[in-house]
Amino acid sequence: MKITHYGIDVVKKVVYVTLILDIAAFFISIPAIKILLLALSFVLLVFTFYFFRDPSRELPGNIIEDAVISPADGKVVLIEDVDNIYKDFFGDIKVKQLSIFLSPLNVHVNCYPVSGTLKYFNYIKGEYLVAFNHKASDKNERSELGVETGKGKKLIFKQIAGFVARRIVCDVKLNQSVKTGEKFGMIKFGSRVDLIFDAKTEIKVKIGDKVTAGLTVLAELA
């Protein structure tokens, strides 16, 4: 199982902690405490490796240029028209938002939903509401990225920290060329990803659908 390089620092710390627990268990003679420490060490190590897994995926072979591919694994929890607070990026148009909730058991590595040029980036240090609370979109710590495709169509997507997530990794540079499915970062532990696009965009999923980063087609840009 491949581990994402975005989580190597955490994995090293957890391995160190589990070694301490194992050594402590070795020197403790009380069976119940020994078993408890070894079990805690095992569960902590397995969960950490599982959480930071980075499966290899190939884009679907039949996607069209205007297709929006899911940037995250998770479940669709919101599809609705929202106020356009990004008029400097989109212009004066109506926009729609699609939100994906990621549980701690989902793959948390994120990828670009479209190809084009990264024209907008903003990091906001905010709160840590639970990620399935829709207020998290505007209040929580988040990274906001805007891509303009080769056809001039635009999309904003956000990495949003949740109640458990306390760190967003976003390895990007303004004006860089990006490709659909290319990995750019992750949100560590339970979190949320929002996508905002022209309200005329054709949505291909519905609320409650489970989606997979780099594989599921979410929409077709207008």
KAWOCOR-V238634 format. One record per residue. D_CENTER is the distance of its C-alpha to the mean C-alpha in Angstrom with 1 decimal. Layout:
BEGIN
((D_CENTER) (D_CENTER))
END
This chain:
BEGIN
((19.3) (17.5) (15.6) (13.0) (14.9) (12.2) (13.3) (17.0) (18.2) (17.0) (18.4) (21.7) (22.1) (21.6) (24.1) (26.5) (26.3) (26.9) (29.8) (31.3) (31.0) (32.7) (35.4) (36.1) (36.4) (38.9) (41.2) (41.0) (43.8) (42.8) (41.3) (39.1) (37.4) (37.1) (35.4) (33.0) (32.0) (31.6) (29.5) (27.2) (26.9) (26.1) (23.5) (21.7) (21.8) (20.8) (17.8) (16.6) (17.1) (15.5) (12.2) (12.0) (13.1) (12.2) (14.1) (15.8) (15.5) (17.7) (17.3) (19.7) (23.1) (24.1) (21.5) (23.1) (22.4) (21.2) (18.6) (15.1) (12.9) (9.7) (6.7) (4.8) (7.2) (8.7) (11.6) (12.7) (14.1) (15.5) (17.3) (19.9) (21.7) (20.9) (22.8) (22.3) (21.7) (20.9) (24.3) (24.7) (22.0) (22.6) (26.2) (28.0) (26.4) (25.0) (21.2) (19.1) (15.7) (13.4) (10.9) (8.6) (8.7) (7.1) (10.2) (10.9) (12.2) (9.3) (8.1) (5.0) (5.8) (4.6) (7.9) (10.3) (11.3) (14.9) (17.4) (19.3) (19.6) (17.3) (19.6) (17.8) (15.7) (15.9) (14.7) (15.8) (16.7) (16.9) (17.1) (15.2) (16.0) (14.6) (11.4) (13.4) (15.9) (15.8) (17.3) (14.0) (13.2) (16.3) (16.9) (14.0) (13.0) (10.7) (10.4) (11.8) (12.4) (15.1) (16.3) (19.9) (20.8) (24.2) (25.6) (24.8) (22.3) (19.4) (15.9) (13.7) (10.0) (8.4) (5.7) (7.7) (9.0) (10.8) (14.2) (13.5) (10.6) (12.8) (11.3) (8.8) (9.4) (9.9) (12.8) (14.3) (17.8) (19.3) (21.3) (19.9) (19.8) (16.6) (16.5) (14.7) (12.6) (12.9) (10.2) (9.8) (7.7) (5.3) (5.2) (8.4) (9.3) (9.1) (6.9) (6.4) (5.6) (9.2) (11.2) (14.8) (17.6) (21.4) (22.7) (24.6) (21.6) (22.2) (19.5) (19.5) (17.8) (18.7) (17.6) (17.2) (16.2) (13.9) (11.8) (10.7) (8.7) (11.7) (14.1) (14.2) (15.8) (14.7) (17.5) (20.3) (20.6) (24.0))
END
